[in-house]
Amino acid sequence: MPRSAETASFKFNHTMLRVKDPKVSLDFYTRIIGMNLLTEKKFSDFTLYFLAFDVDNKFDSLNDEEKANEARSREGVLELTHNHGTESDPNFQGYASGNSDPGKGFGHIAIAVDNIQKACARFEQLGVPFKKKLTEGKMKNIAFMLDPDGYWVEVVPSTFGRD
């Protein structure tokens, strides 16, 4: 069904994941995955971190307000929400990833890569845990890594048949 005039300007903006320790999660999503931190919003009880891939190589040239506008206006943004204190709470049990009871909730986020074998080899060298490696299971063209909070991150080739 075509989009109506009322929804023509709508686009998918972001997905939010709650994280226990923002330092660990930000390291994973920036250094390991390659996303850029666009903006950070601190509140009394929680902090929001908005990340995205800098596909146009323009983030470094933007000021803070322009980065905040970029986070609100673009598609494919990841919001990490940190509830203050969880990182140092020994009784904190973590967040439900949605995969402990398959088929009953959130499943995963996904990133597309040019060379899936090379990307997965890099992730393994960096010590990233996998739920499913390329060599496992029936589907040999996808992998699932685990982020620091146990969320699944699917790794798919940018173009089918390329890898």
N, C-alpha and C positions, 0 to 999 in steps of 0.2 A: 504494500500500500504506500503510495507517495506521501511525503510529508505535507501537512497542510500549511497554509499561510501563517497560521498561529504558531506552529512549531518549527518553521523553516530556519530560525536562528538558533534553535536549541542544539547543544552538543554535549557529549559526555565529558565532564571536567576532571573528576578525581575519585580515587578510592582511598578510604581511610583505614589504617591498621593501628591498633593500640600496641605500644611497645613498652617493655619493662625498663630498658636502659638506653636512653637516646644516644649516648656516645657509641655504644656497641652497634646499634642499628644504623646510625648515620655512617659509621665506618663501612658497614656492609653495603649499604645502598650507594655510597659515593665511591669509595676506593675499589670495592670488589665488583659491583654492578656497573658503575660508571655514570650514575646519575649526578646531577648538580643540585645543591641546596639553593632553592630560589628565595625562600623567605622563612622566617621563624617568628612566631607570635607567642609571646609569653603572657600567661594569665596567672592569677594567684594560685590555682590548684593544678594547672596543666599547661603544657606548651605544645604548640602545633608546628610541625616542620613540613614544608612543601617542597617536594623534589620532582625533577623532570630531567629527561635527556635533552641536552643542548644540541639538537639536530642542526640548527642553523649557525652554531658557533657564535652566538651573540650575547650570551648571558654575562660574560666578563665586561661588556661595554655598557651594561644597564646599571642604573642607580637602584637603590633599595625600593623606591616607589615603583619604578618600572618593572622590577622583578616581581613585586607583589601583584601588579596588574597582569603580568605574564602568567603567574600562577592562577589567577582568576579567569583568564580569558582563553587559555589553551586547553587542548585535550591531552590525556595521558599523564596527569599529575598524580603523584602518590603523596598522601598526607599521612605522616606518622604522628600519632598523638601519644604524648607521654604524660601520665598522671603522676605528679610529683610524689616522690617517696618510694615508688615501687622498686627502684634500682637498689635501694639499701634495706628493703624489708625482707628479712630471712623467712618470713611466713608466706610471702607472696607466691602463689601457685602458678602464675602465668596466665596467659589469655587463651581462650579456646580458638584454635585455628580453623575449626569447622570440619577437620578431617579425622577426628578421633571417632566419630560415628558417621562413616561415609554415607553420602546422600542426604544429609540432614543439615545443610547450611553452607557457609562459605567454603570454597574449594581452594582457589589459588589465584595468584596474579601471574602474568607471563611477560617475558621479554623475548624479542626477536633478535637474532644475531646472524651476521654474515656467514661465519664458519662455525658450525655447532661443535664439531670435534675439537677445534682449537680453543673455543670458548670454554667447553667443559674441562679440557685438560688444564687450562689456566685456573678454573675454579677449584679443581682437585689439588693443584699445586699450592693454592692459597689456603687449603684446609677446610673448604666449604663442605659441610655434610650433604649427602645426596639421599633423597627418598627413593629415586629411581635413576640409575645411570643409563647412558645411551646403550650399553651392552646388555641391559636387563629388560625383561619383559618382551612383549610382542612388538611394541612400537619402538623401533631402533632410531627414529628420527627426532625424538624428544627426550628431555631429561627433566627431572624435578629436583631442585635443591631445597634446602631448608634455610630460612633466614634465622637470625639469633633468637627469635621468639617462636620458632617452629612453624611459621607460615610457609606454605609451599610456593616456590617460585619456579614456574615452568620455563624451560629454555627451548625455544623453537627456532628452526631455520627461517631466515628472512624470506626465502623463496623456496617453495616446495620443489623437491628434486635437485636442489642445489648441493645439499650435503649428503 
